[in-house]
Amino acid sequence: MVVTIAQLDCLDLLIWLRLGSEVRKRVGFAPSSISRALQRVSSAFGVSVVKHDGEWYVLGDDKLLNMERMVHQKNRWVADLPLRLEAQYFSASLLRDFLPRDWIKGNLDYMEVGAPLQHLRNGVIDAWIGFFPDVPAKNDQDLCCVDLIKLPVHLVVAAKHPLVALGDGVTLTDVKCHPSLALPDNAFPYFQARMQELGLWNLPMLLKRHNYDKWERQVTESGIIGYATPSMINLFDSSRILLPIHIPLEVGETLVVRREYATHPRFEGLVSDLKSRAVELQQRFLDVRLCF
């Protein structure tokens, strides 16, 4: 049984973007086309496609499916077809209000690294802007990283939070007495470990994708401590306050791609575009440090 490029695209775009409406918005597939494609691909590769908690999953032995994905991915790169770019919610500042030429942009709402990394390794997406330090190691056999920017981490609270009354005298010991936002274990393993060493990251929110009401609103309308980088501060409303406490951790935005495409002209063009965006960001936020 032959699976066409469009049919596999339907499956992978739905897994990636979650909603048929998002798939239609980007590539124009009709709902009936998506449904038929799921059945065709499932039958051809002997797998099941199920939806759980808002996410689509492939169940069964997906080895042959992933091999087919690699072929289709190579075709996208060499045939000048649109490539797929995703970013963590915390790493989307370079892509806000900007779409690199010849790329399809994802939802930019991931609040964990597992799924987008798996999509990158399997060929569902073609590049990913990860949240440093939770990105692949430099010696990863399959993936190549390009660091773009580094930023400090700030603690954010509501204007009426009791810590604000302490002014410049507030300390990390004071902060530890209050709940601070967290995500499920291993959503961002390295960042989580560093925050927990500081006595933070102790009130988990069961999020895999960004939800304003369960993240930013928790900071501005409650007594919970949140986190922000210079480029993210404007995502909170005007009632947020940055605590004058130094956090000994630098985060950043790192572009990740499969090694076989790291020197491809189309990837080099993306790197060039994102470096230009990084320079613009650094000019707006002095705490942003360029990595090139």
C-alpha positions as CSV (number, residue, x, y, z in Angstrom):
1,M,0.0,0.0,0.0
2,V,1.4,3.4,-1.1
3,V,1.3,6.4,1.3
4,T,1.4,9.7,-0.5
5,I,3.4,12.8,0.8
6,A,0.1,14.5,1.5
7,Q,-1.3,11.6,3.5
8,L,1.7,11.4,5.8
9,D,1.7,15.2,6.0
10,C,-1.9,15.0,7.4
11,L,-0.9,12.6,10.1
12,D,2.3,14.4,11.2
13,L,0.8,17.9,11.0
14,L,-2.1,16.8,13.2
15,I,0.3,15.2,15.7
16,W,2.4,18.3,15.7
17,L,-0.3,21.0,15.7
18,R,-3.0,19.0,17.6
19,L,-6.1,20.4,15.8
20,G,-7.5,19.9,12.4
21,S,-8.2,23.6,12.2
22,E,-4.5,24.4,12.7
23,V,-3.6,22.0,9.9
24,R,-6.1,23.6,7.6
25,K,-4.9,27.1,8.5
26,R,-1.3,26.2,7.4
27,V,-1.8,23.8,4.5
28,G,-5.5,23.9,3.6
29,F,-6.3,20.2,4.1
30,A,-10.1,19.6,4.5
31,P,-11.3,17.6,7.5
32,S,-12.3,14.7,5.3
33,S,-8.8,14.6,3.8
34,I,-7.3,14.4,7.3
35,S,-9.6,11.7,8.4
36,R,-9.0,9.5,5.3
37,A,-5.2,10.1,5.6
38,L,-5.2,8.9,9.2
39,Q,-6.9,5.7,8.2
40,R,-4.6,5.2,5.2
41,V,-1.4,5.7,7.1
42,S,-2.6,3.6,10.1
43,S,-3.5,0.7,7.8
44,A,-0.3,0.9,5.7
45,F,2.0,0.8,8.7
46,G,0.0,-1.3,11.1
47,V,-0.3,1.3,13.8
48,S,-3.1,3.1,15.6
49,V,-3.6,6.8,15.9
50,V,-5.3,7.9,19.1
51,K,-6.1,11.2,20.9
52,H,-5.5,11.5,24.6
53,D,-5.6,14.6,26.8
54,G,-5.6,16.8,23.7
55,E,-2.6,15.2,22.1
56,W,-2.4,12.7,19.2
57,Y,-0.2,9.6,19.6
58,V,0.9,6.7,17.3
59,L,0.5,3.3,19.1
60,G,2.3,0.2,17.9
61,D,5.6,-0.5,16.2
62,D,6.4,2.8,14.4
63,K,9.8,1.8,13.1
64,L,8.7,1.6,9.5
65,L,6.7,4.8,9.8
66,N,9.7,6.6,11.2
67,M,11.8,5.4,8.3
68,E,9.2,6.7,5.9
69,R,9.2,10.0,7.7
70,M,12.9,10.3,7.2
71,V,12.4,9.9,3.4
72,H,9.6,12.5,3.4
73,Q,11.7,14.9,5.5
74,K,14.6,14.7,3.1
75,N,12.2,15.4,0.2
76,R,11.1,18.6,2.0
77,W,14.7,19.8,2.3
78,V,15.8,19.0,-1.2
79,A,12.6,19.8,-3.1
80,D,12.2,23.3,-1.5
81,L,9.0,22.3,0.2
82,P,7.9,24.2,3.3
83,L,9.9,23.1,6.4
84,R,8.5,22.8,9.9
85,L,9.7,25.0,12.8
86,E,8.7,24.7,16.4
87,A,9.8,26.5,19.6
88,Q,9.2,26.1,23.3
89,Y,6.9,28.6,24.8
90,F,9.8,30.0,26.8
91,S,12.0,30.1,23.7
92,A,9.6,31.8,21.2
93,S,10.8,35.4,21.5
94,L,12.8,35.1,18.3
95,L,9.7,34.0,16.4
96,R,6.9,36.2,17.8
97,D,5.5,38.3,14.9
98,F,8.0,36.7,12.6
99,L,7.9,33.8,10.1
100,P,11.1,32.8,8.4
101,R,10.8,32.4,4.7
102,D,9.9,28.9,3.4
103,W,9.0,27.7,6.9
104,I,5.8,26.7,8.6
105,K,5.7,27.8,12.3
106,G,4.2,25.7,15.0
107,N,2.0,26.7,17.9
108,L,5.0,27.8,20.0
109,D,3.2,26.5,23.1
110,Y,5.2,23.5,24.4
111,M,5.8,23.5,28.1
112,E,8.1,20.4,28.1
113,V,10.9,19.1,26.0
114,G,10.0,15.5,25.5
115,A,7.5,15.8,22.7
116,P,9.2,18.3,20.5
117,L,12.5,16.5,20.8
118,Q,10.8,13.2,19.8
119,H,9.2,15.0,16.8
120,L,12.5,16.3,15.8
121,R,14.2,12.9,16.0
122,N,11.4,11.2,14.2
123,G,11.2,13.7,11.3
124,V,7.8,15.1,12.2
125,I,9.3,18.6,12.5
126,D,12.5,19.9,10.9
127,A,13.9,22.4,13.4
128,W,13.2,23.3,17.0
129,I,14.2,26.3,19.2
130,G,14.8,24.8,22.5
131,F,15.0,26.3,26.0
132,F,18.6,26.3,27.1
133,P,19.9,24.5,29.2
134,D,17.3,21.8,28.4
135,V,18.6,21.1,24.9
136,P,20.6,18.1,23.5
137,A,24.2,17.8,24.4
138,K,26.9,19.0,22.0
139,N,28.0,15.5,21.4
140,D,24.5,14.2,20.5
141,Q,24.9,11.8,17.6
142,D,21.7,12.8,15.8
143,L,21.1,16.4,16.6
144,C,23.1,19.6,16.2
145,C,22.7,22.8,18.4
146,V,23.2,26.4,17.5
147,D,23.1,28.7,20.5
148,L,21.5,32.0,19.7
149,I,20.9,34.1,22.8
150,K,21.4,33.8,26.6
151,L,19.3,35.6,29.2
152,P,19.1,35.9,33.0
153,V,16.1,34.5,34.9
154,H,14.0,36.8,37.1
155,L,11.4,36.0,39.8
156,V,8.0,37.6,39.2
157,V,5.2,38.2,41.7
158,A,2.0,40.1,41.8
159,A,2.2,43.7,42.9
160,K,0.3,42.9,46.1
161,H,2.5,39.9,47.0
162,P,3.9,40.2,50.6
163,L,7.5,39.9,49.3
164,V,7.1,43.2,47.5
165,A,6.8,45.0,50.8
166,L,10.3,43.9,51.7
167,G,11.8,46.0,49.0
168,D,15.5,45.7,48.2
169,G,15.9,43.7,51.4
170,V,14.1,40.6,50.1
171,T,16.2,37.5,50.1
172,L,16.1,34.0,48.7
173,T,15.3,32.7,52.2
174,D,12.2,34.9,52.2
175,V,11.2,33.6,48.8
176,K,11.4,29.9,49.9
177,C,8.6,30.6,52.3
178,H,6.1,31.1,49.4
179,P,4.9,28.7,46.7
180,S,6.5,29.0,43.3
181,L,5.3,27.7,39.9
182,A,6.5,24.4,38.6
183,L,5.8,22.0,35.8
184,P,5.5,18.2,36.0
185,D,8.7,16.3,36.7
186,N,11.2,16.3,33.8
187,A,9.3,18.8,31.7
188,F,12.6,20.8,31.8
189,P,14.9,18.5,33.8
190,Y,18.0,20.7,34.1
191,F,16.0,23.9,34.8
192,Q,13.9,22.1,37.4
193,A,17.0,20.8,39.2
194,R,18.6,24.2,39.4
195,M,15.4,25.8,40.7
196,Q,14.8,23.1,43.3
197,E,18.4,23.6,44.5
198,L,17.4,27.2,45.3
199,G,14.2,26.0,47.1
200,L,11.9,27.0,44.2
201,W,9.7,25.0,41.7
202,N,7.4,23.5,44.4
203,L,3.8,24.0,43.1
204,P,3.4,21.8,40.0
205,M,0.9,22.8,37.2
206,L,-0.1,19.9,35.1
207,L,0.7,21.6,31.8
208,K,2.2,20.2,28.6
209,R,1.1,23.2,26.5
210,H,0.9,26.8,27.5
211,N,-2.2,28.1,29.2
212,Y,-2.3,31.7,30.2
213,D,-4.8,31.2,33.0
214,K,-2.7,28.4,34.6
215,W,0.6,30.2,34.2
216,E,0.9,34.0,33.9
217,R,-2.5,34.6,35.6
218,Q,-1.4,32.5,38.5
219,V,1.4,35.1,39.1
220,T,-0.6,38.3,38.6
221,E,-3.8,37.1,40.5
222,S,-2.4,35.0,43.3
223,G,0.5,34.7,45.8
224,I,2.5,32.4,43.6
225,I,6.0,33.2,42.4
226,G,6.8,32.9,38.7
227,Y,9.7,33.2,36.4
228,A,10.5,35.4,33.4
229,T,13.3,36.4,31.1
230,P,13.8,39.9,29.8
231,S,12.0,39.1,26.6
232,M,9.1,37.4,28.4
233,I,8.3,40.1,31.0
234,N,5.9,41.9,28.6
235,L,3.8,38.7,28.5
236,F,2.7,39.4,32.1
237,D,0.2,42.3,32.7
238,S,1.2,45.6,34.3
239,S,0.6,44.3,37.9
240,R,3.7,42.1,37.9
241,I,6.8,43.0,39.9
242,L,10.4,41.7,39.4
243,L,12.0,40.7,42.7
244,P,15.6,42.2,43.1
245,I,17.1,38.7,43.6
246,H,20.0,37.3,41.5
247,I,19.3,33.8,40.2
248,P,22.6,32.0,39.4
249,L,21.4,30.5,36.2
250,E,21.5,31.6,32.6
251,V,18.9,30.4,30.1
252,G,18.6,30.9,26.4
253,E,17.3,30.0,23.0
254,T,19.1,27.3,21.0
255,L,18.2,26.2,17.5
256,V,18.3,22.4,17.0
257,V,18.3,20.4,13.8
258,R,19.2,16.9,12.6
259,R,23.0,16.7,11.9
260,E,22.5,15.8,8.2
261,Y,20.8,19.2,7.6
262,A,23.1,21.4,9.7
263,T,25.0,22.6,6.7
264,H,22.1,22.7,4.3
265,P,21.7,26.2,2.7
266,R,18.1,26.4,3.9
267,F,19.1,25.8,7.5
268,E,21.9,28.3,7.1
269,G,19.3,30.8,5.9
270,L,17.2,30.1,9.0
271,V,20.2,30.6,11.2
272,S,21.0,33.9,9.5
273,D,17.4,35.1,9.9
274,L,17.3,34.2,13.6
275,K,20.6,35.9,14.3
276,S,19.2,39.1,12.8
277,R,16.2,38.7,15.1
278,A,18.5,38.1,18.0
279,V,20.3,41.3,17.3
280,E,17.0,43.2,17.3
281,L,16.0,41.6,20.6
282,Q,19.4,42.5,22.2
283,Q,18.8,46.1,21.2
284,R,15.5,46.1,23.0
285,F,16.6,44.2,26.1
286,L,20.1,45.0,27.3
287,D,20.2,41.8,29.5
288,V,20.0,39.6,26.3
289,R,23.5,38.2,25.4
290,L,24.3,37.2,21.9
291,C,26.0,33.8,21.4
292,F,27.7,34.6,18.1
